[in-house]
Amino acid sequence: MITKFKRFTLAGFCLLCLLCLGISASAAEFFTGPTRLGSFLTNASVTITNETTRTFNGAGISLPANNDGIAISPVMVTTNSAAVDAITFTFEVSIDGTNYCTLTPFTYSPKLNGTTTVIGYTNWGKPLLANAKYIRLKSIATAAGTNTLTVSALEYSFATP
């Protein structure tokens, strides 16, 4: 009788473990889903001199139909060890990929940390990007005293259905 009970308990435990593993894998995919990663920069890096704005007119990045938002992460450094000013990244959205909104662009302004490389991060959620189909980088603006700014990466990620 004890042997049957041990076998039943062991079988039940194994079944429970397999069930839990299946649920946790499904839950992880449900909450995170597949992710698309990319870069807003077409070149390896962008260098901008003191107190200027670099404008971009590239193609937009297609957002998924049911987008949950987008995460943006610039990597930048300046040649001025005293520079702590904000660098302004401006983005535009579109519903058709041709006509981009110019009146209410999205901006992100991380601060420099002298000659130390800064890796910024921002996340624009679903309510902010509701129904937008495309997003593109419009400009990068430097402040006075920046000297030379190098943006070595401007990456994005978002969940895909």
N, C-alpha and C positions, 0 to 999 in steps of 0.2 A: 504494500500500500504506500509506503514512504517513497519507494522508487518511482511509482507512477506520479505521485505528487511532485517530486523533484523534476521529472521530465516535463510535466505540465507547466511548472513554474518557469523552468528554463526556456521552454518554447514560448510561453507567454511573454517573458522578459525580452527575448530576441524579437518577437513580433512587435512589441511596444517600441523597442529601439529603432527598428526599421520604419515604423510609422512616424516616430518623432523626427527622424532624419528627413523623411520625405516632406513632412509639414514644414520643417525649418528651411529646407531648400526652396520650397514653393513660396514661403513667406518672404524669404530674402529677395527672390526675384520679383515678387509682387510689390515690395516696398522700394526696391532700388531699380529694378528693370535694367535692360541693356542701356549703355551710355555711349553717346557719340562725342568724340574728342576732336579738336582741330585748332587751327590758328587763324586769327584775323590778318596776320601779316603774310604777304606773298613773298617777301624777301626774308633772309635769315634774321636780319635785324634792321632797325631804323635809327639813324642818328640825327638829332635835331640840335641846332645851336641856340644860344642864349635868347630868351624872350621872343620866340617865334612859334608859329603854328604850322604844323604839317597837315595838309588836307589830303584825304583819300577819297576816291570815287569808284572803288572796286565793286565787284558783285557781292550781293548779300548772301548770307548763310541761311539756308532754308531751315525753318523751325518745324518740328513735327506738328501735326494737326491738333493734337491735344497736349500742347506743351505745358510742362509744369514749371517753366522758367529756365534760366540760363545762368551758369556760373562763369565768371570772367576773372582771369588771373594774369596781370602783367608782371614781367620781370624787367627791372630797369636799374640803371646806375648813372651817376653824373661824375664829372671830373672835378667838381667843386666840393672840397671836404666840409665846407660850412653850409651847403645847400640843404634846407629842410622844407622847402616850399612844396606845395601840391602840384602835381602834374595832372592836367585835365584830359581825360579820354572821353570823346563824344561819340555816341552811337545813334544811328537812325533806324527806325523800323518801317516796314512796308507791308501792305496787305496783298500786293500783286508782284513784288520783285522789281518793279519798274519805277514807280513813284514813291519816293521816300519822304517821310514826315520831316519837315524842316523847322516847324514852329515849337515843338516840344521834344527836343532830342533828349536822350538819356545820357547822363554824365556820371563819371566815376573819377574821383580825385584823390588818389593815394599820395602820401607825403614821402619825399626823399629822405634819406638818412646819410647825407654826406657821400663819401665814396664807397659806402657799404651797399651791396646789391640789395634791392628791395623786391620782395615777391608779394604782390598785393592780391587781394581776393574780394570779390563782391558777388552777390547773388540777387538776381532780379526774378521774383517769383511770378507765379501764374496770374495773380490779379493785375500786376503791372503790365505784363505782356499779353494779356487776353486778346485772342484773335489775331495777333501779329503773325505773319507768315514768314517774314524775312527780317534779318538784322544785319547791319554792316557798320564798320568803323568809319566815322566821318572825319575825325581829326584828333591830333595829339598836340596839346599846347603846353609850352614851358613857361616858367616864370622868370622874372629878372634874377640874375645871380646863379642861374642853373649852369652856366657855361655850356658844356656839351653833354647832352643826354643821350644815352643809348638804351633803346628798348629792345632787348634781345629776344623777348617772347611776349605774345599777347594771346593766350590760349583761352579756349572756351570748352564747356562741356554741358550736355543736357541729356535727359533721359529720352529714349526713343521708345515708341510703343512696340 
